[in-house]
């Protein structure tokens, strides 16, 4: 919880849904780090740890969560908000991202995802720019009680033309939309945290 939402730096955890070394979506997260306001600090979840999270299995969870899952949950808990770069596989989100969210959401009454502000964006080599995947992920947000930004929406289509050989986002329109998304995430996170603090203060004062 932000101590002073209007002044404190907002800490954001970025998660890319692709394990590919040259992933455009992880490159999009790096662009967000570059373009974010000074008040927004983005750290990107380690790809090696993400790749080491096993497929979700309730039997395994009952015996004790794997260390990589514990790390994921701790990182989500530390963050004021999430930034997800969502690839599109077969008209939907990647299994890598869905699996990580499935682990983080269990058990539901202890999930660090509950009430978390989240911004979505995505890049693809096709012409849709992950529109379908992001729409599917919004359904996941409903059950996990994450609070996604409605706009701006960032769909980086034909990504091979928008990033250079070093993985830098060079398309000016895309950079503009990413910058706007980061500014909106900063405002959205402050609004949500400030509202919670006001509600908690009201409850305490009435007791």
PASEBA-1860 file (N, C-alpha, C; in nm, 3 decimals):
! residues 207
1> XXXXXXXX> 0.085/-0.120/0.000/0.000/0.000/0.000/0.088/0.124/0.000 ~ 0.060/0.217/-0.090/0.135/0.341/-0.095/0.111/0.421/0.032 ~ 0.219/0.470/0.093/0.205/0.549/0.215/0.141/0.684/0.185 ~ 0.183/0.749/0.078/0.122/0.873/0.032/0.106/0.863/-0.119 ~ -0.010/0.821/-0.167/-0.028/0.793/-0.309/0.003/0.909/-0.401 ~ -0.009/1.031/-0.352/0.010/1.146/-0.439/0.156/1.187/-0.451 ~ 0.243/1.131/-0.365/0.383/1.170/-0.367/0.479/1.052/-0.384 ~ 0.440/0.936/-0.335/0.531/0.822/-0.335/0.555/0.770/-0.476
9> XXXXXXXX> 0.674/0.711/-0.496/0.704/0.646/-0.623/0.621/0.519/-0.632 ~ 0.566/0.493/-0.747/0.484/0.374/-0.771/0.573/0.264/-0.827 ~ 0.571/0.149/-0.760/0.653/0.034/-0.801/0.569/-0.062/-0.884 ~ 0.617/-0.091/-1.004/0.543/-0.174/-1.099/0.626/-0.298/-1.133 ~ 0.560/-0.413/-1.132/0.624/-0.537/-1.177/0.580/-0.566/-1.319 ~ 0.676/-0.574/-1.410/0.647/-0.608/-1.548/0.671/-0.756/-1.574 ~ 0.576/-0.821/-1.637/0.588/-0.963/-1.670/0.562/-0.980/-1.819 ~ 0.658/-1.041/-1.887/0.641/-1.071/-2.029/0.597/-1.215/-2.047
17> XXXXXXXX> 0.502/-1.237/-2.134/0.445/-1.369/-2.149/0.515/-1.460/-2.248 ~ 0.633/-1.420/-2.292/0.709/-1.501/-2.388/0.846/-1.534/-2.331 ~ 0.892/-1.657/-2.356/1.025/-1.699/-2.310/1.132/-1.684/-2.418 ~ 1.092/-1.644/-2.537/1.188/-1.631/-2.647/1.291/-1.525/-2.616 ~ 1.417/-1.555/-2.642/1.525/-1.463/-2.608/1.507/-1.326/-2.672 ~ 1.462/-1.325/-2.797/1.443/-1.198/-2.867/1.299/-1.151/-2.865 ~ 1.226/-1.183/-2.761/1.083/-1.154/-2.751/1.053/-1.005/-2.771 ~ 0.960/-0.976/-2.859/0.916/-0.837/-2.878/0.842/-0.786/-2.754
25> XXXXXXXX> 0.777/-0.876/-2.683/0.701/-0.832/-2.566/0.792/-0.795/-2.451 ~ 0.901/-0.866/-2.433/0.998/-0.824/-2.332/1.066/-0.694/-2.375 ~ 1.087/-0.678/-2.505/1.141/-0.552/-2.555/1.042/-0.438/-2.529 ~ 0.913/-0.470/-2.536/0.811/-0.369/-2.508/0.815/-0.327/-2.361 ~ 0.845/-0.420/-2.273/0.861/-0.386/-2.131/0.980/-0.294/-2.110 ~ 1.088/-0.320/-2.182/1.205/-0.232/-2.170/1.173/-0.092/-2.222 ~ 1.092/-0.085/-2.327/1.050/0.046/-2.378/0.966/0.118/-2.274 ~ 0.882/0.044/-2.203/0.801/0.105/-2.098/0.889/0.160/-1.986
33> XXXXXXXX> 0.995/0.089/-1.952/1.089/0.140/-1.852/1.149/0.273/-1.898 ~ 1.183/0.279/-2.024/1.244/0.400/-2.080/1.147/0.517/-2.083 ~ 1.021/0.490/-2.113/0.923/0.595/-2.139/0.838/0.632/-2.018 ~ 0.853/0.558/-1.909/0.769/0.581/-1.792/0.801/0.714/-1.725 ~ 0.704/0.776/-1.660/0.731/0.897/-1.581/0.829/0.866/-1.469 ~ 0.896/0.969/-1.419/0.995/0.950/-1.312/0.933/0.888/-1.188 ~ 0.805/0.912/-1.166/0.738/0.862/-1.045/0.703/0.713/-1.055 ~ 0.726/0.654/-1.172/0.690/0.514/-1.194/0.820/0.434/-1.212
41> XXXXXXXX> 0.839/0.334/-1.127/0.958/0.250/-1.135/0.917/0.109/-1.174 ~ 0.968/0.062/-1.289/0.930/-0.068/-1.342/1.047/-0.164/-1.330 ~ 1.023/-0.278/-1.266/1.122/-0.386/-1.266/1.061/-0.504/-1.342 ~ 1.140/-0.569/-1.421/1.092/-0.678/-1.506/1.122/-0.812/-1.440 ~ 1.018/-0.895/-1.431/1.035/-1.025/-1.366/1.134/-1.110/-1.445 ~ 1.221/-1.178/-1.373/1.329/-1.256/-1.433/1.275/-1.368/-1.522 ~ 1.322/-1.373/-1.645/1.271/-1.469/-1.742/1.311/-1.612/-1.708 ~ 1.429/-1.628/-1.648/1.474/-1.763/-1.610/1.383/-1.819/-1.502
49> XXXXXXXX> 1.346/-1.736/-1.406/1.254/-1.779/-1.301/1.118/-1.811/-1.360 ~ 1.071/-1.727/-1.451/0.942/-1.751/-1.515/0.942/-1.884/-1.589 ~ 1.051/-1.914/-1.657/1.060/-2.039/-1.733/1.066/-2.161/-1.642 ~ 1.107/-2.141/-1.518/1.124/-2.253/-1.424/0.998/-2.284/-1.344 ~ 0.893/-2.204/-1.362/0.767/-2.232/-1.292/0.703/-2.354/-1.356 ~ 0.676/-2.459/-1.279/0.617/-2.580/-1.338/0.472/-2.558/-1.378 ~ 0.420/-2.649/-1.456/0.279/-2.644/-1.490/0.196/-2.656/-1.362 ~ 0.088/-2.577/-1.356/0.009/-2.577/-1.234/-0.049/-2.715/-1.207
57> XXXXXXXX> -0.034/-2.758/-1.081/-0.086/-2.887/-1.037/-0.127/-2.871/-0.891 ~ -0.254/-2.883/-0.863/-0.303/-2.864/-0.727/-0.240/-2.963/-0.629 ~ -0.210/-3.084/-0.675/-0.144/-3.181/-0.588/-0.007/-3.130/-0.544 ~ 0.066/-3.071/-0.639/0.198/-3.015/-0.606/0.182/-2.899/-0.509 ~ 0.084/-2.812/-0.535/0.063/-2.697/-0.446/0.031/-2.740/-0.304 ~ -0.048/-2.845/-0.290/-0.085/-2.893/-0.157/0.036/-2.944/-0.080 ~ 0.135/-2.993/-0.151/0.256/-3.045/-0.087/0.357/-2.935/-0.055 ~ 0.333/-2.816/-0.108/0.424/-2.704/-0.087/0.462/-2.639/-0.218
65> XXXXXXXX> 0.443/-2.509/-0.227/0.466/-2.441/-0.354/0.613/-2.442/-0.393 ~ 0.643/-2.461/-0.521/0.781/-2.454/-0.568/0.842/-2.318/-0.537 ~ 0.973/-2.314/-0.524/1.043/-2.189/-0.489/1.016/-2.080/-0.592 ~ 1.010/-2.117/-0.719/0.988/-2.017/-0.823/0.850/-1.953/-0.810 ~ 0.753/-2.029/-0.765/0.619/-1.975/-0.743/0.620/-1.879/-0.624 ~ 0.692/-1.916/-0.519/0.704/-1.828/-0.402/0.768/-1.695/-0.442 ~ 0.870/-1.701/-0.528/0.936/-1.579/-0.575/0.838/-1.493/-0.653 ~ 0.762/-1.556/-0.742/0.663/-1.483/-0.821/0.562/-1.413/-0.731
73> XXXXXXXX> 0.509/-1.484/-0.633/0.410/-1.426/-0.544/0.469/-1.311/-0.462 ~ 0.592/-1.328/-0.416/0.656/-1.222/-0.339/0.675/-1.096/-0.423 ~ 0.716/-1.115/-0.549/0.736/-1.000/-0.638/0.604/-0.929/-0.668 ~ 0.498/-1.006/-0.688/0.367/-0.946/-0.712/0.321/-0.870/-0.588 ~ 0.341/-0.929/-0.471/0.299/-0.865/-0.345/0.372/-0.733/-0.323 ~ 0.499/-0.728/-0.359/0.579/-0.606/-0.340/0.536/-0.494/-0.431 ~ 0.476/-0.527/-0.544/0.444/-0.427/-0.646/0.314/-0.354/-0.613 ~ 0.312/-0.226/-0.642/0.188/-0.148/-0.632/0.095/-0.177/-0.749
81> XXXXXXXX> 0.152/-0.218/-0.862/0.074/-0.244/-0.983/0.151/-0.341/-1.071 ~ 0.081/-0.397/-1.169/0.142/-0.489/-1.264/0.134/-0.431/-1.405 ~ 0.234/-0.466/-1.486/0.237/-0.432/-1.627/0.263/-0.560/-1.703 ~ 0.167/-0.605/-1.782/0.179/-0.732/-1.851/0.192/-0.711/-2.001 ~ 0.298/-0.769/-2.057/0.318/-0.768/-2.202/0.273/-0.904/-2.254 ~ 0.165/-0.904/-2.330/0.092/-1.027/-2.361/0.111/-1.066/-2.507 ~ 0.182/-1.175/-2.534/0.188/-1.226/-2.670/0.057/-1.294/-2.707 ~ 0.036/-1.315/-2.834/-0.086/-1.385/-2.879/-0.047/-1.516/-2.946
89> XXXXXXXX> -0.092/-1.626/-2.886/-0.068/-1.760/-2.941/-0.205/-1.819/-2.978 ~ -0.225/-1.850/-3.106/-0.350/-1.914/-3.149/-0.474/-1.839/-3.102 ~ -0.472/-1.707/-3.123/-0.586/-1.621/-3.090/-0.609/-1.606/-2.939 ~ -0.511/-1.638/-2.855/-0.529/-1.624/-2.711/-0.395/-1.593/-2.646 ~ -0.394/-1.584/-2.514/-0.273/-1.555/-2.438/-0.181/-1.676/-2.437 ~ -0.056/-1.654/-2.404/0.041/-1.763/-2.400/0.020/-1.851/-2.278 ~ 0.055/-1.978/-2.291/0.048/-2.070/-2.179/0.142/-2.029/-2.067 ~ 0.255/-1.971/-2.102/0.352/-1.927/-2.002/0.290/-1.826/-1.906
97> XXXXXXXX> 0.223/-1.726/-1.961/0.161/-1.622/-1.878/0.043/-1.678/-1.800 ~ -0.042/-1.754/-1.867/-0.160/-1.811/-1.800/-0.118/-1.901/-1.684 ~ -0.015/-1.980/-1.703/0.033/-2.068/-1.597/0.082/-1.990/-1.476 ~ 0.156/-1.884/-1.501/0.206/-1.801/-1.391/0.089/-1.740/-1.313 ~ -0.011/-1.692/-1.384/-0.127/-1.633/-1.318/-0.206/-1.739/-1.242 ~ -0.217/-1.859/-1.297/-0.287/-1.967/-1.228/-0.221/-1.998/-1.093 ~ -0.089/-2.003/-1.092/-0.017/-2.026/-0.966/-0.038/-1.910/-0.869 ~ -0.023/-1.789/-0.917/-0.033/-1.672/-0.830/-0.173/-1.654/-0.772
105> XXXXXXXX> -0.273/-1.709/-0.838/-0.412/-1.689/-0.796/-0.458/-1.790/-0.691 ~ -0.371/-1.883/-0.654/-0.410/-1.987/-0.559/-0.336/-1.972/-0.425 ~ -0.407/-1.992/-0.313/-0.553/-2.000/-0.301/-0.615/-1.863/-0.321 ~ -0.737/-1.855/-0.374/-0.796/-1.725/-0.409/-0.804/-1.627/-0.293 ~ -0.828/-1.675/-0.172/-0.841/-1.583/-0.058/-0.708/-1.529/-0.009 ~ -0.597/-1.577/-0.066/-0.465/-1.528/-0.029/-0.387/-1.478/-0.150 ~ -0.453/-1.461/-0.261/-0.384/-1.426/-0.385/-0.329/-1.284/-0.382 ~ -0.202/-1.265/-0.418/-0.147/-1.129/-0.428/-0.201/-1.052/-0.547
113> XXXXXXXX> -0.275/-1.118/-0.634/-0.336/-1.051/-0.750/-0.460/-0.973/-0.711 ~ -0.522/-1.011/-0.600/-0.650/-0.953/-0.560/-0.640/-0.802/-0.541 ~ -0.718/-0.727/-0.619/-0.720/-0.582/-0.607/-0.602/-0.510/-0.670 ~ -0.522/-0.581/-0.748/-0.400/-0.521/-0.803/-0.432/-0.443/-0.931 ~ -0.391/-0.317/-0.940/-0.402/-0.244/-1.067/-0.312/-0.310/-1.172 ~ -0.359/-0.314/-1.297/-0.280/-0.379/-1.401/-0.300/-0.307/-1.534 ~ -0.190/-0.293/-1.607/-0.195/-0.239/-1.743/-0.153/-0.349/-1.839 ~ -0.219/-0.355/-1.953/-0.194/-0.458/-2.053/-0.141/-0.395/-2.181
121> XXXXXXXX> -0.049/-0.465/-2.245/-0.001/-0.423/-2.375/0.052/-0.547/-2.445 ~ 0.078/-0.536/-2.574/0.129/-0.653/-2.644/0.181/-0.620/-2.781 ~ 0.272/-0.705/-2.828/0.330/-0.689/-2.961/0.323/-0.822/-3.034 ~ 0.298/-0.816/-3.164/0.297/-0.938/-3.246/0.347/-0.905/-3.385 ~ 0.390/-1.008/-3.454/0.437/-0.987/-3.591/0.321/-0.978/-3.689 ~ 0.201/-1.015/-3.646/0.083/-1.006/-3.732/0.020/-0.868/-3.728 ~ -0.100/-0.858/-3.783/-0.164/-0.727/-3.796/-0.260/-0.696/-3.681 ~ -0.284/-0.793/-3.592/-0.381/-0.769/-3.484/-0.317/-0.710/-3.359
129> XXXXXXXX> -0.187/-0.729/-3.342/-0.119/-0.669/-3.227/-0.167/-0.722/-3.093 ~ -0.208/-0.847/-3.083/-0.251/-0.917/-2.961/-0.386/-0.869/-2.907 ~ -0.471/-0.820/-2.992/-0.605/-0.775/-2.949/-0.681/-0.889/-2.883 ~ -0.685/-1.006/-2.946/-0.763/-1.118/-2.893/-0.706/-1.165/-2.760 ~ -0.574/-1.176/-2.752/-0.511/-1.223/-2.629/-0.541/-1.129/-2.512 ~ -0.535/-1.000/-2.538/-0.563/-0.905/-2.431/-0.709/-0.910/-2.388 ~ -0.799/-0.929/-2.482/-0.940/-0.942/-2.445/-0.964/-1.067/-2.361 ~ -0.898/-1.177/-2.395/-0.911/-1.298/-2.315/-0.854/-1.276/-2.175
137> XXXXXXXX> -0.744/-1.203/-2.167/-0.684/-1.182/-2.036/-0.774/-1.097/-1.946 ~ -0.852/-1.010/-2.004/-0.945/-0.931/-1.922/-1.048/-1.019/-1.853 ~ -1.080/-1.132/-1.913/-1.168/-1.228/-1.846/-1.099/-1.287/-1.723 ~ -0.971/-1.313/-1.735/-0.893/-1.363/-1.622/-0.890/-1.259/-1.510 ~ -0.880/-1.133/-1.548/-0.879/-1.026/-1.448/-1.008/-1.024/-1.367 ~ -1.119/-1.058/-1.431/-1.248/-1.058/-1.362/-1.247/-1.158/-1.246 ~ -1.204/-1.280/-1.272/-1.206/-1.381/-1.166/-1.102/-1.352/-1.058 ~ -0.983/-1.307/-1.097/-0.876/-1.284/-0.999/-0.891/-1.149/-0.929
145> XXXXXXXX> -0.988/-1.069/-0.971/-1.015/-0.937/-0.912/-0.899/-0.841/-0.929 ~ -0.828/-0.854/-1.041/-0.733/-0.751/-1.080/-0.811/-0.638/-1.146 ~ -0.757/-0.516/-1.139/-0.826/-0.399/-1.194/-0.750/-0.346/-1.316 ~ -0.788/-0.391/-1.437/-0.714/-0.347/-1.556/-0.757/-0.208/-1.603 ~ -0.661/-0.135/-1.654/-0.691/-0.009/-1.722/-0.771/-0.038/-1.848 ~ -0.870/0.044/-1.875/-0.946/0.027/-1.998/-0.877/0.091/-2.119 ~ -0.810/0.202/-2.095/-0.740/0.270/-2.203/-0.634/0.362/-2.145 ~ -0.534/0.394/-2.226/-0.520/0.358/-2.368/-0.487/0.211/-2.386
153> XXXXXXXX> -0.520/0.159/-2.503/-0.485/0.022/-2.537/-0.362/0.024/-2.628 ~ -0.269/-0.067/-2.600/-0.144/-0.071/-2.676/-0.135/-0.203/-2.750 ~ -0.151/-0.198/-2.881/-0.140/-0.315/-2.968/-0.031/-0.284/-3.072 ~ 0.087/-0.339/-3.055/0.196/-0.313/-3.149/0.193/-0.423/-3.256 ~ 0.134/-0.390/-3.369/0.124/-0.485/-3.480/0.248/-0.476/-3.569 ~ 0.271/-0.583/-3.647/0.387/-0.590/-3.738/0.513/-0.547/-3.664 ~ 0.537/-0.615/-3.552/0.643/-0.573/-3.460/0.782/-0.573/-3.523 ~ 0.805/-0.659/-3.619/0.937/-0.664/-3.682/0.976/-0.531/-3.746
161> XXXXXXXX> 0.875/-0.450/-3.780/0.901/-0.318/-3.838/0.911/-0.209/-3.731 ~ 0.869/-0.239/-3.610/0.860/-0.137/-3.505/0.980/-0.138/-3.408 ~ 1.056/-0.248/-3.409/1.174/-0.261/-3.324/1.298/-0.273/-3.412 ~ 1.410/-0.218/-3.366/1.533/-0.235/-3.442/1.605/-0.364/-3.403 ~ 1.721/-0.387/-3.459/1.794/-0.512/-3.436/1.837/-0.527/-3.290 ~ 1.847/-0.417/-3.218/1.886/-0.422/-3.077/1.766/-0.437/-2.983 ~ 1.647/-0.450/-3.040/1.528/-0.466/-2.957/1.473/-0.336/-2.903 ~ 1.509/-0.225/-2.963/1.457/-0.095/-2.920/1.333/-0.059/-3.001
169> XXXXXXXX> 1.231/-0.011/-2.931/1.109/0.033/-2.998/1.137/0.165/-3.068 ~ 1.127/0.166/-3.199/1.165/0.285/-3.276/1.045/0.352/-3.343 ~ 0.929/0.287/-3.342/0.810/0.345/-3.403/0.754/0.454/-3.312 ~ 0.744/0.575/-3.362/0.706/0.689/-3.278/0.563/0.680/-3.229 ~ 0.471/0.632/-3.311/0.333/0.618/-3.264/0.323/0.517/-3.151 ~ 0.394/0.405/-3.166/0.394/0.304/-3.060/0.456/0.359/-2.932 ~ 0.563/0.433/-2.945/0.627/0.493/-2.828/0.531/0.590/-2.758 ~ 0.454/0.664/-2.837/0.359/0.758/-2.780/0.252/0.684/-2.698
177> XXXXXXXX> 0.202/0.573/-2.753/0.097/0.498/-2.683/0.151/0.432/-2.557 ~ 0.273/0.382/-2.562/0.334/0.321/-2.442/0.352/0.428/-2.335 ~ 0.399/0.545/-2.374/0.416/0.654/-2.278/0.282/0.692/-2.214 ~ 0.178/0.701/-2.295/0.046/0.734/-2.243/-0.006/0.626/-2.148 ~ 0.022/0.500/-2.181/-0.020/0.390/-2.094/0.050/0.398/-1.959 ~ 0.177/0.432/-1.958/0.250/0.441/-1.833/0.199/0.558/-1.748 ~ 0.169/0.667/-1.811/0.113/0.782/-1.738/-0.023/0.747/-1.680 ~ -0.104/0.673/-1.758/-0.235/0.633/-1.710/-0.224/0.532/-1.596
185> XXXXXXXX> -0.126/0.442/-1.604/-0.106/0.344/-1.497/-0.065/0.413/-1.367 ~ 0.017/0.513/-1.377/0.055/0.590/-1.258/-0.068/0.651/-1.194 ~ -0.150/0.717/-1.272/-0.272/0.781/-1.219/-0.368/0.676/-1.163 ~ -0.387/0.567/-1.237/-0.482/0.462/-1.197/-0.441/0.399/-1.064 ~ -0.312/0.373/-1.049/-0.263/0.312/-0.926/-0.282/0.405/-0.808 ~ -0.253/0.531/-0.828/-0.271/0.628/-0.719/-0.419/0.641/-0.681 ~ -0.506/0.643/-0.780/-0.649/0.653/-0.752/-0.696/0.533/-0.670 ~ -0.657/0.412/-0.712/-0.702/0.292/-0.641/-0.647/0.285/-0.499
193> XXXXXXXX> -0.518/0.313/-0.483/-0.458/0.307/-0.349/-0.512/0.418/-0.260 ~ -0.531/0.535/-0.318/-0.583/0.647/-0.239/-0.726/0.617/-0.194 ~ -0.806/0.559/-0.284/-0.943/0.523/-0.249/-0.947/0.421/-0.137 ~ -0.857/0.325/-0.139/-0.853/0.225/-0.034/-0.816/0.287/0.100 ~ -0.719/0.377/0.096/-0.679/0.441/0.221/-0.792/0.524/0.279 ~ -0.866/0.592/0.190/-0.980/0.671/0.238/-1.086/0.581/0.300 ~ -1.110/0.466/0.235/-1.210/0.372/0.288/-1.166/0.316/0.423 ~ -1.038/0.278/0.434/-0.987/0.224/0.560/-0.995/0.328/0.671
201> XXXXXXX> -0.963/0.452/0.637/-0.969/0.559/0.736/-1.112/0.581/0.785 ~ -1.209/0.575/0.691/-1.349/0.592/0.727/-1.397/0.481/0.821 ~ -1.355/0.358/0.792/-1.394/0.245/0.874/-1.335/0.258/1.014 ~ -1.207/0.295/1.021/-1.141/0.309/1.150/-1.203/0.421/1.234 ~ -1.240/0.529/1.170/-1.296/0.642/1.243/-1.436/0.615/1.295 ~ -1.503/0.518/1.232/-1.640/0.485/1.274/-1.644/0.376/1.381 ~ -1.529/0.315/1.407/-1.526/0.207/1.507/-1.524/0.261/1.649
END
